[in-house]
Amino acid sequence: MHTPDDVIAQLRLTHFLDLQGRAIEIDFGQGPVPSEILSATPVGGNTLRPGGGFSVMLRAPVATPAQGVYAIHHPELGVLELMLCPRRQRSGVTEFELVMN
């Protein structure tokens, strides 16, 4: 049996590359909202993560962004509780960054 921590430890850049430009759902506490993966890129530097660290930029229709752990509905891996950091907010839409290092 896998625990959620096992799935998160196994996350790789490849899990997000094919999702660029596609819609996914993120639950910001009021139920899932349609969101978009803008990019998925490797992060340079030292990391203990096998395969290396990576960054995922997402866009969601959230007017009052807050850094926090949110439920991302990944189409293949199920619901992942991951930390998202707001980067930009404009006209009720916020770009978030997810970093796995």
Secondary structure, 3 states (H helix, E strand, C coil): CCCHHHHHHCCCCHHHHCCCCCEEEEECCCCEEEEEEEEEEEECCCCCCCCCEEEEEEEECCCCCCCEEEEEEECCCEEEEEEEEEEEEECCEEEEEEEEC
